[in-house]
Amino acid sequence: MNKSLLIASLPLVGALTVDAHAWGASGHRTVAKLADRYLTEEARAGIDEIIGSDNKLWELSTWPDEIRSDANTWRHTFPWHYVSIDDHEDIHGDFPRSSRGDILSGIDTMSQKINDSTLSTEDRWQALAFYVHFVGDIHQPLHVGNRSDRGGNAVRVDWFGQRSNLHTVWDSKIIDHWDLSFSELVEALDENITLTAHESAQAEPIEWAAESMILRNQCYERLDKNDGDYPDLGYEYAYYNGELVKDRLRLASYRLAYQLNTIFAAD
């Protein structure tokens, strides 16, 4: 079915809505905890200096979503979690970008702030939390989303008979369906690679976005309506897309570790 036929009749604002919480808490913690296994001593020391040796990288990974409850203070950060780009546009070229920022500019800005000794510890902590979170976000294909359906937020579906939307399915529903803790998911995903020899781990953020832009097409497959008003997704959809979700979580972890190792590399 053509995905445009599934879009609810909602006002289009040219960007995703603020309910775009990629991967959910379990997914973000999984990315951060798996990345932690691949940190160098220099990176671990640098991170400990910012967050304290008794705190963990995955504990701050969900903070950028948690602060959305205080919209008055943090509303300006909402557009940083995604980038809107239509199918005919070139992620490597010029395309309309939000004046309020997007995930590509957010990753770049936060990577510079993390190791800036002129900033306060609080500012660096926030930058690290945003960076860890954004690396996870950009690997969720619908966070590099079409404007027309706001990254799948306007595509109404049923998930095992319960009303939802396509974006939420990819943020959390598929992962939650596995019924694993994030620690168990880390064990299932870890391939025990040599990070510096893993070519995909060394890709740059623009390539992460380009991958998600291509892979998002799979999100719209198998959305044919059944007897109800909306596509009823369940076991078949979860099975069909499970490996892609695992691949994106795994790559996000390796790439996060590689980038943090680079940021904190000794001069």
Rosetta silent file (secondary structure, phi, psi, omega in degrees, C-alpha in Angstrom):
SEQUENCE: MNKSLLIASLPLVGALTVDAHAWGASGHRTVAKLADRYLTEEARAGIDEIIGSDNKLWELSTWPDEIRSDANTWRHTFPWHYVSIDDHEDIHGDFPRSSRGDILSGIDTMSQKINDSTLSTEDRWQALAFYVHFVGDIHQPLHVGNRSDRGGNAVRVDWFGQRSNLHTVWDSKIIDHWDLSFSELVEALDENITLTAHESAQAEPIEWAAESMILRNQCYERLDKNDGDYPDLGYEYAYYNGELVKDRLRLASYRLAYQLNTIFAAD
SCORE:     score description
SCORE:     0.000 S_00000001
   1 L     0.000  139.444  176.893    0.000    0.000    0.000 S_00000001
   2 L   -62.806  126.899 -174.794    1.203    3.508   -0.779 S_00000001
   3 H   -61.899  -26.064 -178.197    2.408    5.017    2.476 S_00000001
   4 H   -66.548  -25.112 -179.931    0.778    8.362    1.652 S_00000001
   5 H   -74.525  -14.147 -177.541   -2.646    6.717    1.903 S_00000001
   6 H   -94.550   -6.111 -174.766   -1.943    5.806    5.507 S_00000001
   7 E   -75.460  128.870  178.605   -1.176    9.309    6.695 S_00000001
   8 L   -68.709  155.338 -177.710   -3.742   10.711    9.062 S_00000001
   9 L   -80.648   74.337  178.797   -5.324   14.029    8.191 S_00000001
  10 L  -113.954  154.929  177.186   -3.174   16.106   10.546 S_00000001
  11 L   -59.944  134.457  177.357   -1.627   19.539    9.919 S_00000001
  12 L   -95.071  128.963 -176.533    1.773   19.181    8.284 S_00000001
  13 L  -114.607    7.452  175.587    4.453   21.389    9.756 S_00000001
  14 L    80.086   10.899  179.943    7.413   20.302    7.655 S_00000001
  15 L  -159.063  170.547  178.519    9.138   18.447   10.488 S_00000001
  16 L   -70.614  159.684  175.025    8.691   15.639   12.949 S_00000001
  17 L   -83.091  168.628 -173.404    6.580   16.133   16.030 S_00000001
  18 L   -78.659    3.296  178.163    8.141   16.403   19.469 S_00000001
  19 L   -92.172   20.719 -179.394    7.070   12.891   20.445 S_00000001
  20 L   -85.192   93.735 -178.289   10.030   11.418   18.560 S_00000001
  21 L  -113.358   85.087 -170.970   11.820    9.455   21.284 S_00000001
  22 L   -59.635  137.639  174.639   14.078    7.092   19.369 S_00000001
  23 L    67.662  -16.928 -175.221   14.568    3.569   20.688 S_00000001
  24 H    69.106  177.641 -175.711   12.903    4.295   24.007 S_00000001
  25 H   -61.624  -42.545 -177.274   14.781    3.930   27.286 S_00000001
  26 H   -62.951  -44.428 -179.759   15.774    0.309   26.697 S_00000001
  27 H   -63.929  -45.194 -179.190   17.244    0.989   23.270 S_00000001
  28 H   -65.080  -40.907  178.888   19.244    4.031   24.359 S_00000001
  29 H   -67.137  -35.448  176.530   20.639    2.264   27.411 S_00000001
  30 H   -61.601  -47.904  179.829   21.568   -0.718   25.271 S_00000001
  31 H   -58.060  -46.776 -176.356   23.520    1.483   22.843 S_00000001
  32 H   -69.513  -40.682 -177.551   25.383    3.217   25.654 S_00000001
  33 H   -70.799  -38.076  176.375   26.151    0.105   27.674 S_00000001
  34 H   -67.502  -39.765  176.867   27.443   -1.832   24.677 S_00000001
  35 H   -60.408  -37.863 -178.644   29.551    1.165   23.645 S_00000001
  36 H   -56.863  -30.239 -179.250   31.015    1.291   27.155 S_00000001
  37 L   -67.482  -19.334 -172.999   32.625   -2.108   26.561 S_00000001
  38 L  -111.561   13.404  179.550   34.728   -0.657   23.747 S_00000001
  39 L   -77.580  143.624  173.175   36.021    2.524   25.355 S_00000001
  40 L   -76.416  167.485  177.375   39.737    3.146   25.621 S_00000001
  41 H   -61.529  -38.680  179.448   41.326    3.990   28.956 S_00000001
  42 H   -64.104  -43.448 -179.869   41.648    7.613   27.826 S_00000001
  43 H   -65.909  -42.328 -179.699   37.980    7.813   26.893 S_00000001
  44 H   -63.700  -40.479  178.670   36.869    6.203   30.128 S_00000001
  45 H   -65.524  -41.164  178.975   39.013    8.599   32.155 S_00000001
  46 H   -64.811  -40.310  178.560   37.663   11.588   30.250 S_00000001
  47 H   -67.798  -42.841  178.559   34.080   10.466   30.727 S_00000001
  48 H   -59.887  -34.785  178.879   34.639    9.789   34.434 S_00000001
  49 H   -62.886  -32.111 -177.880   35.959   13.322   34.792 S_00000001
  50 H   -85.916  -45.296 -172.133   32.640   14.626   33.488 S_00000001
  51 H  -105.133  -11.043 -176.913   30.100   12.253   35.053 S_00000001
  52 L    92.255  141.505 -174.897   32.033   10.828   38.024 S_00000001
  53 L   -67.793  -19.245  179.982   33.515    7.347   38.318 S_00000001
  54 L   -86.809   -5.881 -179.141   30.479    6.045   40.198 S_00000001
  55 L  -105.405  159.290 -173.378   28.102    6.935   37.362 S_00000001
  56 L  -118.875  149.914 -177.744   27.549    5.089   34.112 S_00000001
  57 H   -58.972  -39.432 -175.952   27.285    6.227   30.520 S_00000001
  58 H   -72.922  -17.001  179.436   23.955    4.497   30.019 S_00000001
  59 H   -71.888  -26.606  179.174   22.430    6.283   33.001 S_00000001
  60 H   -96.165   -5.483 -173.026   22.585    9.616   31.197 S_00000001
  61 L   -65.072  -24.690 -177.536   21.566    8.250   27.790 S_00000001
  62 L   -98.143   -6.137 -176.745   17.847    8.854   28.370 S_00000001
  63 H   -55.618  -42.503 -179.448   18.137   12.312   29.927 S_00000001
  64 H   -60.355  -23.790  173.664   17.510   14.235   26.646 S_00000001
  65 H   -85.349  -36.436 -177.796   14.091   12.562   26.439 S_00000001
  66 H   -63.276  -34.226 -176.640   13.331   12.901   30.143 S_00000001
  67 H   -72.538   -7.773  178.728   13.765   16.688   30.074 S_00000001
  68 H   -66.425  -18.283  176.406   10.916   16.994   27.594 S_00000001
  69 H   -67.190  -19.118  175.463    8.568   16.960   30.560 S_00000001
  70 L  -107.152   70.347 -172.937    9.895   20.464   31.225 S_00000001
  71 H   -63.921  -30.356 -178.173    8.938   21.869   27.843 S_00000001
  72 H   -61.388  -36.006 -177.729    9.200   25.488   28.957 S_00000001
  73 H   -89.158  -36.474 -167.873   12.949   25.114   29.542 S_00000001
  74 H  -112.488    7.040 -176.693   13.933   22.521   26.983 S_00000001
  75 H   -56.064  -32.751 -177.631   11.576   23.009   24.028 S_00000001
  76 H   -64.220  -17.303 -178.806   14.423   24.442   21.941 S_00000001
  77 H   -87.941  -12.752 -173.241   16.128   21.026   22.028 S_00000001
  78 H   -57.159  -44.255 -178.240   13.212   19.073   20.541 S_00000001
  79 H   -69.354  -10.799 -176.705   14.233   19.503   16.843 S_00000001
  80 H   -72.949  -11.785 -173.863   17.749   18.266   17.615 S_00000001
  81 H   -85.540   -2.318 -174.303   16.565   14.643   17.777 S_00000001
  82 L  -157.139  171.574  169.330   15.900   14.205   14.046 S_00000001
  83 E  -136.485  136.807 -179.210   16.407   15.568   10.563 S_00000001
  84 E  -100.289  125.741 -179.734   13.623   15.911    7.998 S_00000001
  85 L  -153.177  132.211 -178.316   14.461   15.057    4.399 S_00000001
  86 L   -86.450  164.844 -172.765   12.251   13.850    1.565 S_00000001
  87 L   -57.259  -35.558 -174.521   13.010   10.962   -0.775 S_00000001
  88 L   -83.663   -5.031 -176.866   14.068   13.129   -3.693 S_00000001
  89 L   -91.982  158.558 -174.071   16.533   15.205   -1.650 S_00000001
  90 L  -105.608  114.525 -179.349   20.259   14.515   -1.247 S_00000001
  91 L   -63.605  -24.008  179.331   21.498   14.009    2.306 S_00000001
  92 L   -89.504   -5.495 -177.088   25.027   14.785    1.089 S_00000001
  93 L  -116.074 -153.877  178.423   23.965   18.004   -0.645 S_00000001
  94 L   -88.333  128.805  173.209   21.859   21.039    0.027 S_00000001
  95 L  -148.974  157.856 -176.458   18.351   20.420    1.336 S_00000001
  96 L   -60.000  124.367  179.978   16.052   22.496    3.562 S_00000001
  97 L  -114.890  149.150  179.427   17.279   22.346    7.167 S_00000001
  98 L   -68.004  135.054  177.081   15.468   23.552   10.253 S_00000001
  99 L   -69.171  -14.520  179.495   16.612   26.942   11.510 S_00000001
 100 L   -90.836    0.985 -179.099   16.192   25.523   15.021 S_00000001
 101 L    99.794  165.510  177.043   18.807   22.836   14.411 S_00000001
 102 L  -150.297 -174.714 -173.275   18.621   19.126   13.685 S_00000001
 103 H   -67.890  -31.406  178.853   20.356   15.909   14.655 S_00000001
 104 H   -67.837  -46.587  177.597   23.299   16.432   12.307 S_00000001
 105 H   -68.709  -33.003  178.817   24.099   19.870   13.694 S_00000001
 106 H   -64.190  -44.305  178.514   23.373   18.583   17.210 S_00000001
 107 H   -61.907  -43.582 -179.374   25.909   15.767   16.933 S_00000001
 108 H   -64.476  -46.461 -178.323   28.544   18.155   15.610 S_00000001
 109 H   -63.685  -46.091 -176.817   27.919   20.793   18.283 S_00000001
 110 H   -69.366  -33.353  178.177   27.876   18.364   21.194 S_00000001
 111 H   -63.991  -33.078  178.090   31.012   16.549   20.062 S_00000001
 112 H   -74.149  -33.306 -176.728   32.891   19.847   20.221 S_00000001
 113 H   -77.304  -30.617 -172.679   31.537   20.726   23.668 S_00000001
 114 H   -53.730  -46.339 -173.950   32.252   17.385   25.352 S_00000001
 115 L  -107.152   25.307  178.911   35.988   17.857   25.631 S_00000001
 116 L   -90.609  103.370 -174.940   36.034   21.667   25.868 S_00000001
 117 L   -68.638  -11.032  177.974   37.792   22.388   29.161 S_00000001
 118 L   -80.291  -12.972  179.473   36.622   26.019   29.078 S_00000001
 119 L   -88.722  159.113  176.837   33.039   24.881   29.704 S_00000001
 120 L   -70.390  160.008  177.175   31.596   24.016   33.082 S_00000001
 121 H   -60.203  -37.526  178.646   31.292   20.394   34.126 S_00000001
 122 H   -62.919  -43.245  179.053   27.508   20.742   33.931 S_00000001
 123 H   -64.137  -39.989 -179.880   27.670   21.984   30.329 S_00000001
 124 H   -70.371  -36.014  176.420   29.983   19.136   29.360 S_00000001
 125 H   -61.201  -46.966  179.673   27.729   16.609   31.138 S_00000001
 126 H   -63.172  -41.844  179.177   24.750   17.845   29.177 S_00000001
 127 H   -61.891  -41.800  178.802   26.719   17.776   25.923 S_00000001
 128 H   -64.650  -43.467  178.961   27.806   14.191   26.593 S_00000001
 129 H   -61.407  -45.965  177.411   24.247   13.141   27.406 S_00000001
 130 H   -61.508  -43.858 -176.457   22.930   14.737   24.221 S_00000001
 131 H   -62.551  -49.304  179.275   25.726   13.213   22.143 S_00000001
 132 H   -57.276  -43.310 -178.496   25.196    9.679   23.445 S_00000001
 133 H   -67.231  -44.720 -176.837   21.470   10.034   22.871 S_00000001
 134 H   -66.363  -34.826  177.171   21.739   11.533   19.395 S_00000001
 135 H   -62.006  -37.956  173.595   24.055    8.783   18.156 S_00000001
 136 H   -66.535  -47.261 -177.691   21.306    6.354   19.088 S_00000001
 137 H   -54.346  -47.085 -171.147   18.581    8.518   17.569 S_00000001
 138 H   -68.721  -16.910  178.160   20.166    8.879   14.146 S_00000001
 139 L   -88.345   -7.428  171.329   20.369    5.107   13.738 S_00000001
 140 L   -82.594  114.603 -170.249   16.587    4.752   14.095 S_00000001
 141 H   -51.951  -34.673 -176.383   15.625    5.001   10.399 S_00000001
 142 H   -80.679   -0.736  171.028   12.545    7.148   10.960 S_00000001
 143 H   -85.967   -3.087  164.805   14.602    9.835   12.718 S_00000001
 144 E  -114.474   74.267 -161.680   15.866   10.664    9.250 S_00000001
 145 E  -106.271  162.011  172.910   12.270   11.046    8.228 S_00000001
 146 L   -70.193  143.412  175.643    9.982   12.310    5.501 S_00000001
 147 L   -67.517  -36.761 -171.293    8.339   15.653    6.128 S_00000001
 148 L   -59.608  -35.236  179.838    5.013   14.460    4.709 S_00000001
 149 L  -119.716   14.113  176.326    4.312   11.998    7.543 S_00000001
 150 L    53.682   53.662  176.842    6.680   13.483   10.109 S_00000001
 151 L    62.148   33.830  179.029    8.954   10.483   10.291 S_00000001
 152 L    85.578   -3.916  178.893    6.091    8.022   10.577 S_00000001
 153 L   -64.774  -29.570 -178.513    4.402    9.866   13.457 S_00000001
 154 L   -94.399    4.499  177.282    1.355   10.503   11.268 S_00000001
 155 E   -94.372  102.985 -176.322    1.156    6.922    9.998 S_00000001
 156 E   -78.256  134.001  176.901   -1.493    5.319   12.192 S_00000001
 157 E  -141.289  165.424  166.372   -1.187    1.600   12.869 S_00000001
 158 E  -105.148  137.898  177.605   -2.386   -0.956   15.378 S_00000001
 159 E  -115.766  108.970 -173.487    0.294   -2.857   17.264 S_00000001
 160 L    49.471   43.092  174.464   -1.056   -6.216   18.431 S_00000001
 161 L    86.636   -3.471 -179.318   -4.502   -4.638   18.350 S_00000001
 162 E  -106.878  136.558 -177.027   -3.585   -1.457   20.219 S_00000001
 163 E   -63.797  133.739 -179.519   -3.615    1.943   18.510 S_00000001
 164 E  -154.857 -162.219  172.263   -0.155    3.380   17.857 S_00000001
 165 E  -141.345  163.581 -172.096    1.853    4.951   15.038 S_00000001
 166 H   -62.927  -36.794 -179.776    4.704    3.719   12.897 S_00000001
 167 H   -62.299  -44.370 -179.995    7.309    5.913   14.559 S_00000001
 168 H   -64.857  -36.348  176.404    6.502    4.555   18.008 S_00000001
 169 H   -56.938  -43.094 -178.273    6.666    0.997   16.712 S_00000001
 170 H   -79.671  -29.316  176.501   10.244    1.624   15.632 S_00000001
 171 H   -64.699  -47.397 -168.603   11.166    3.631   18.713 S_00000001
 172 H  -144.682  -28.984 -170.633   10.158    1.039   21.250 S_00000001
 173 H   -64.154  -42.672 -179.445    7.444   -1.468   20.340 S_00000001
 174 H   -65.198  -44.126  179.361    9.661   -3.907   18.430 S_00000001
 175 H   -63.941  -45.629 -179.504   12.354   -3.810   21.130 S_00000001
 176 H   -62.890  -29.723  179.909    9.816   -4.182   23.943 S_00000001
 177 H   -61.430  -28.030  179.726    8.308   -7.157   22.106 S_00000001
 178 L   -71.597  -19.343  177.863   11.540   -9.096   22.738 S_00000001
 179 L    56.481   46.115  176.354   10.922   -8.818   26.493 S_00000001
 180 L  -117.988  145.287  169.778   14.632   -8.443   27.309 S_00000001
 181 L   -70.509  162.588 -179.523   16.290   -6.106   29.768 S_00000001
 182 H   -65.789  -29.958  176.949   18.795   -3.743   28.209 S_00000001
 183 H   -67.003  -40.167  176.729   21.609   -5.721   29.851 S_00000001
 184 H   -66.553  -36.707  179.614   20.318   -8.926   28.252 S_00000001
 185 H   -67.553  -37.248  175.584   20.044   -7.149   24.919 S_00000001
 186 H   -58.157  -46.067  179.703   23.664   -6.005   25.164 S_00000001
 187 H   -61.890  -37.619 -178.921   24.747   -9.630   25.604 S_00000001
 188 H   -71.514  -30.172 -174.283   22.676  -10.680   22.602 S_00000001
 189 H   -89.144  -31.118 -170.332   24.049   -7.936   20.345 S_00000001
 190 L   -64.154  124.450  179.054   27.754   -7.887   21.185 S_00000001
 191 L  -101.420    4.474  179.198   29.875   -9.467   18.444 S_00000001
 192 L    52.064   53.182 -177.497   33.167   -8.963   20.317 S_00000001
 193 L   -84.450  168.528  166.772   34.707   -7.055   17.447 S_00000001
 194 L   -96.563  109.308 -168.330   38.010   -5.239   17.205 S_00000001
 195 H   -58.178  -44.648 -176.007   36.710   -1.695   16.989 S_00000001
 196 H   -69.993  -14.484  178.410   39.618   -0.165   15.074 S_00000001
 197 H  -101.206   -0.975 -177.755   39.361   -2.893   12.446 S_00000001
 198 L   -92.891  101.581 -173.008   35.614   -2.559   12.017 S_00000001
 199 H   -58.303  -40.670 -178.317   35.235   -0.344    8.947 S_00000001
 200 H   -65.025  -28.459 -179.643   31.571    0.436    9.544 S_00000001
 201 H   -68.155  -20.969 -174.414   32.332    1.688   13.053 S_00000001
 202 H   -95.618    4.268  178.656   34.531    4.400   11.609 S_00000001
 203 L   -66.006  156.347 -178.867   31.884    5.964    9.353 S_00000001
 204 L   -93.156  159.816 -175.546   30.990    9.625    9.897 S_00000001
 205 H   -52.724  -35.741  179.624   27.576   10.938   11.063 S_00000001
 206 H   -62.468  -32.069  177.842   26.480   12.002    7.578 S_00000001
 207 H   -74.037  -34.102  175.418   26.858    8.363    6.512 S_00000001
 208 H   -59.825  -43.885  179.871   24.802    7.189    9.491 S_00000001
 209 H   -65.626  -40.851  179.944   22.029    9.498    8.301 S_00000001
 210 H   -62.252  -40.442  176.630   22.386    8.331    4.702 S_00000001
 211 H   -61.091  -48.065 -178.500   21.987    4.713    5.825 S_00000001
 212 H   -62.457  -36.475  179.400   18.867    5.514    7.827 S_00000001
 213 H   -62.796  -38.191  177.501   17.386    7.407    4.893 S_00000001
 214 H   -72.617  -45.322 -174.247   17.762    4.311    2.719 S_00000001
 215 H   -70.598  -21.194 -177.560   16.662    1.841    5.373 S_00000001
 216 H   -62.230  -22.309  178.999   13.527    3.783    6.296 S_00000001
 217 H   -59.257  -34.899 -179.569   11.847    2.395    3.184 S_00000001
 218 H   -65.024  -28.360 -179.040   11.689   -0.995    4.911 S_00000001
 219 H   -60.405  -28.775 -174.878    9.677    0.543    7.747 S_00000001
 220 L   -91.796   -3.195  178.929    6.768    1.092    5.344 S_00000001
 221 L   -77.444  151.605  177.635    6.692   -2.445    3.989 S_00000001
 222 L    63.761   39.470  178.066    3.962   -4.870    5.088 S_00000001
 223 L  -107.944   19.405  179.678    1.544   -2.117    6.055 S_00000001
 224 L   -61.786  139.371  178.509   -1.448   -3.388    4.108 S_00000001
 225 L   -71.013  147.957  171.500   -4.719   -2.887    5.938 S_00000001
 226 L  -106.261 -133.479 -176.890   -6.670   -5.873    7.141 S_00000001
 227 L   -77.248  -14.481 -177.289  -10.249   -5.818    8.400 S_00000001
 228 L   -90.832 -172.864 -179.396   -9.644   -2.790   10.636 S_00000001
 229 L   -77.114  -26.909 -175.628   -9.176    0.892    9.926 S_00000001
 230 L  -129.465  158.972  175.297   -5.390    0.751   10.208 S_00000001
 231 L   -56.379  132.722 -179.650   -2.663   -1.792    9.482 S_00000001
 232 E  -102.605  101.349 -176.268   -2.556   -4.289   12.354 S_00000001
 233 E   -92.360  146.569 -178.752    1.099   -5.041   12.970 S_00000001
 234 L  -162.731 -131.586 -172.599    2.272   -7.912   15.117 S_00000001
 235 H   -57.130  -45.770 -177.370    4.418  -11.020   15.031 S_00000001
 236 H   -62.482  -45.440 -178.856    5.116  -10.990   11.302 S_00000001
 237 H   -65.569  -42.722  179.398    6.136   -7.327   11.257 S_00000001
 238 H   -63.009  -41.471  179.577    8.294   -7.707   14.385 S_00000001
 239 H   -67.638  -44.234 -177.703   10.017  -10.770   12.930 S_00000001
 240 H   -61.853  -35.256 -175.024   10.548   -9.201    9.515 S_00000001
 241 H  -103.899   -3.097 -175.417   12.174   -6.079   10.974 S_00000001
 242 H   -58.250  -44.753 -177.265   13.878   -7.511   14.034 S_00000001
 243 H   -66.774  -34.949  177.587   17.293   -8.026   12.464 S_00000001
 244 H   -66.038  -43.008  177.352   17.357   -4.493   11.085 S_00000001
 245 H   -59.982  -45.443  178.901   16.587   -3.059   14.519 S_00000001
 246 H   -61.976  -42.301  179.179   19.364   -5.170   16.055 S_00000001
 247 H   -61.322  -41.050 -178.440   21.815   -4.116   13.352 S_00000001
 248 H   -70.621  -38.769  175.482   21.089   -0.429   13.930 S_00000001
 249 H   -63.003  -44.318 -178.409   21.451   -0.737   17.708 S_00000001
 250 H   -63.889  -46.670 -179.591   24.693   -2.642   17.306 S_00000001
 251 H   -65.409  -39.492  177.355   26.183   -0.181   14.822 S_00000001
 252 H   -58.637  -39.753  179.902   25.134    2.779   16.945 S_00000001
 253 H   -64.382  -50.259 -178.522   27.004    1.229   19.876 S_00000001
 254 H   -62.718  -41.525 -178.148   30.210    0.594   17.972 S_00000001
 255 H   -70.200  -36.900  176.073   30.145    4.012   16.368 S_00000001
 256 H   -61.171  -45.939  178.847   29.468    5.756   19.662 S_00000001
 257 H   -61.384  -45.063 -178.966   32.474    4.026   21.205 S_00000001
 258 H   -61.861  -44.117 -178.971   34.686    4.865   18.249 S_00000001
 259 H   -67.139  -41.627  178.108   33.684    8.526   18.287 S_00000001
 260 H   -65.492  -38.730  176.290   34.137    8.865   22.063 S_00000001
 261 H   -61.636  -36.657  178.571   37.545    7.201   21.822 S_00000001
 262 H   -71.072  -43.299 -179.320   38.456    9.752   19.170 S_00000001
 263 H   -61.465  -39.839 -175.725   37.109   12.720   21.128 S_00000001
 264 L   -98.451   10.469 -179.311   39.048   11.776   24.242 S_00000001
 265 L   -60.948  137.617  179.066   42.195   10.541   22.493 S_00000001
 266 L   -64.510  140.736  179.380   45.376   11.792   24.140 S_00000001
 267 L   -69.027    0.000    0.000   47.151   14.509   22.175 S_00000001
